[in-house]
Amino acid sequence: MSKQVSVRFAPSPTGPLHIGGVRTALYNYLFAKKHQGRFIVRIEDTDQARFIPGTEEYIFNTLQWLGIEADEDPLQGGPFGPYRQSERKEQYKEYALRLVEEGKAYYAFDTPEELEAMRKRLKATRVVTPQYNAISRGMMKNSLTLPREEVEARLRSGAPYVIRIKMPHKEEIRLYDLVRGWVKVAAATLDDKVLMKSDGMPTYHLAHVVDDHLMKITHVIRGEEWLPSAPMHVLLHRYLGWEETMPQFAHLPLLLKPDGKGKLSKRDAEKHGFPLFPLTWKDPHTGEITPGFREEGYFPEALCNFLALLGWSPGRAQEVFSKEELINAFSIERIGKAGVKFDIHKAQWFNQQYLKAKPDHAIAQYLVDALKENNITCTQESALQVCRLMKERAVFPQDLWQKGRYFFIAPEVYDEKVVQTKWNKEVGEVIQAFAEAIQVLGDFQADQIKAVLMELIKAKPMKIGQVMPVIRVALTGLSTGPDLMQIIEIIGKEETSRRIQIALEKLGTQEYLSS
Ligand code: GLU
């Protein structure tokens, strides 16, 4: 029987989750669900210097908002807990010491000054990237160079030390990545990474390898930035005797700037005015607020759908996928190698599709809430009518209010172009007559309203294109919008006439009277 698929999303609480991190979480989740596997969320908080308060909570709020539910995590626990690395400190030490005993790692006592001196020395001999490695370690203060008694004396005296992995000198490390294929690296190019720091905390490298083993992880799906250290992780699994159970790797392609030139950054998001974080984030130190997708009006389903297709291709033309459909269709084989351009317009397109697909009453509720905030009362029925009309034009729920405020408030300014090109005395007379004629209509419906207008236009005679834009601008202030007759029906008889009167007074001056 093959092993149960087990994956993990392992963020570090060193800042708010970037949208790329959200995609990693989503892919892990989809893969686990597809294979009826386990999806674990593990908090990798061993780097205390980079810890930022509030970020762990932020991570969980994000996952909850998006419906990316974990089977095991620090909040609900699980059979392989604790799921916060800082709470597993002792376990890592045990493995680090085992590696030292077996000669696969060693103690290093070098001070920061000594490390710096080593770098300088190597630079002087034209070494481009000086490293603590198979060659330079022989010149440093560690348990490979110092006499055994001195090492023991140093350890007994509580002198600070780190534990470093001992990289083999002549060896090629190979790993098969499910996205990239074979990756081969000469061990000599890798450095002797620190596995345990002087504060007794493991580094990410050791901690995640230990946890992935103990938590029975079968697939490591993570960002491409980890690919360069993956060979070393493979070696660690081997050193610890876990090669047989080592997880398979899948490194996800980078998210690129909208123009495709380089990695997507916070600066790009600021420059183009789009969010990069799932939820609004307030920096606890500076108080700076960075807007999030949720607060900008993105629906969680739309964001997941957008992110799912950002690096993975379903292999068919379909773009809109429910969560269940994504789970069924997802496969690691269809994840691309190449970096993907981050196109915010596509995210907006998805949001629009989800908005359109929502039942009218659900959308109407957004509008009713926005109206309440602006102290405007409105019946459920007219909110529904406005939503039906505006749905096609909205990308975000707040657009219903922002783009449709004229349904509730008379315009204060009028589109200048329409006024300049369409407004004249004759049209003024027609719309004045229109405002009066609709008063007698019993049934105030779009069809009847249109019939009244058509009759007036025919009697003149005039063209419809001369009159309609003027009525629209008088009622909404704008040059475009949904069906005018339906707008009039919603605004109502009295309000339509009142707005036409106001417009006639404001615009009907000599300035605009061309005849
Ligand atoms: N803690 C790492 C990060 O935040 C996780 C990398 C991994 O998934 O192995 O990027």
Boltz pocket constraint, residues with backbone or C-beta under 6 A from the ligand:
constraints:
  - pocket:
      binder: B
      contacts: [[A, 8], [A, 9], [A, 10], [A, 11], [A, 12], [A, 44], [A, 204], [A, 208], [A, 220], [A, 221], [A, 222], [A, 223], [A, 226]]
      max_distance: 6.0
